[in-house]
Amino acid sequence: MWEESSLVNTGLMFKALQKFPLSIPLIDRLRDISQQTLITTGVFDRNTGIPISKLIHKELSNSELVLFP
């Protein structure tokens, strides 16, 4: 079993996205992607996490979701 990462989310990406929001939210653009896509997420991932990965998987028509323990 892998040990939990000691990396820290500083929030810099969140702050940048808040300061310069996209004209079209990324989640709304996922429906336009038809390329086969592999989505990987660790079960201990605090930055994205399983709920967001499942939402992305749902919106991508040709995707596979793999969760790492």
Buried (B, 14 or more C-beta within 10 A) or exposed (E): EEEEEEEEEEEEEEEEEEEEEEEEEEEEEBEEEEEEBEBEBBEEBEEEEBEBBBEBBEBBEEBEBEEEE
